[in-house]
Amino acid sequence: MILLTALLLAQPAPSPTAEAADSEDRIVVVAERMRSIDVNVGRDPEGNWHCSLSESSGSAWVDDRLCRITTGCVRDARGDEDRIVSCATRRRASIMDEFREALERGEA
């Protein structure tokens, strides 16, 4: 038991550059997956908004943001499809910057 503890303590901690590289790799993978995701937003008879994704980005944080952003665009555009697409496209681009910051803070 003492030997196992000593071996675990003797292992070097990941370097900040290794952690940064892992974060960048994760960002690239999630961004690539995000490109193929379709977001569907609708309202039920009670007026509650619902969102579903055609697939996951691999990050619950990103999936949540995709739904929140797209739902906001649908609500604001009030049925104008061109405005919905424009809003969602514009705001979707900021998700990866926010994801990078959340990863740095340890929130994603």
BAVEX-110257 format. One record per residue (C-alpha): x, y, z; residue in three letters. Coordinates in steps of 0.001 Angstrom, whole numbers, plus 500000, padded with zeros to 6 digits. Layout:
BEGIN
X,Y,Z,ala;
...
END
This chain:
BEGIN
500000,500000,500000,met;
502810,502398,500889,ile;
504608,501470,497655,leu;
501476,502230,495602,leu;
501112,505604,497299,thr;
504776,506378,496713,ala;
504477,505440,493040,leu;
501418,507618,492597,leu;
503130,510556,494272,leu;
506258,510057,492183,ala;
504383,510456,488902,gln;
504909,513879,487400,pro;
501911,516161,487187,ala;
500823,517043,483671,pro;
502580,520138,482467,ser;
500526,523241,481713,pro;
501467,522931,478057,thr;
500193,519328,477967,ala;
496929,520433,479572,glu;
496631,523308,477082,ala;
497245,520909,474189,ala;
494541,518573,475522,asp;
492124,521507,475767,ser;
492908,522619,472232,glu;
492412,519072,470934,asp;
489052,518892,472707,arg;
488028,522265,471269,ile;
488903,521141,467748,val;
486959,517877,468104,val;
483875,519582,469574,val;
483958,522351,466945,ala;
484139,519772,464172,glu;
481192,517828,465602,arg;
479190,521022,466117,met;
479249,521749,462377,arg;
477010,518792,461609,ser;
474449,519315,464380,ile;
470909,520341,463530,asp;
469019,522131,466295,val;
465248,521769,466478,asn;
463239,524219,468581,val;
459517,524057,469172,gly;
456753,524988,471538,arg;
454280,522687,473203,asp;
450557,523483,473628,pro;
451266,525018,477050,glu;
453723,527474,475488,gly;
456902,525874,476862,asn;
459949,525942,474591,trp;
461776,522683,473834,his;
465041,522026,472047,cys;
466601,518878,470656,ser;
469849,518228,468840,leu;
470358,515793,465972,ser;
473442,514546,467842,glu;
475701,515601,470685,ser;
478796,517709,470226,ser;
480503,515583,472863,gly;
480186,518361,475427,ser;
477075,518889,477538,ala;
478207,522506,478001,trp;
478247,523153,474241,val;
474994,521253,473689,asp;
473277,523398,476318,asp;
474577,526610,474724,arg;
473462,525503,471256,leu;
469934,524984,472540,cys;
469840,528224,474530,arg;
471192,530335,471682,ile;
468963,528794,469027,thr;
465858,529003,471216,thr;
466614,532676,471859,gly;
466954,533308,468133,cys;
463650,531556,467390,val;
461867,533534,470100,arg;
463311,536871,468972,asp;
462754,536334,465233,ala;
459094,535379,465669,arg;
458903,533036,462712,gly;
461128,534941,460274,asp;
463297,532063,459062,glu;
465995,534291,457531,asp;
466396,536151,460825,arg;
466513,532873,462749,ile;
469268,531450,460540,val;
471242,534697,460598,ser;
470997,535004,464377,cys;
471846,531361,465052,ala;
474796,531395,462644,thr;
476216,534586,464114,arg;
475783,533529,467731,arg;
476910,529943,467129,arg;
480345,531236,466149,ala;
480878,532627,469657,ser;
480195,529306,471386,ile;
483698,527948,470829,met;
485324,531092,472254,asp;
483091,530781,475312,glu;
483860,527041,475499,phe;
487607,527737,475504,arg;
487166,530229,478354,glu;
484965,527784,480298,ala;
487601,525069,479897,leu;
490266,527415,481232,glu;
488091,528146,484272,arg;
487384,524431,484715,gly;
483667,524900,484093,glu;
483257,522771,480963,ala;
END
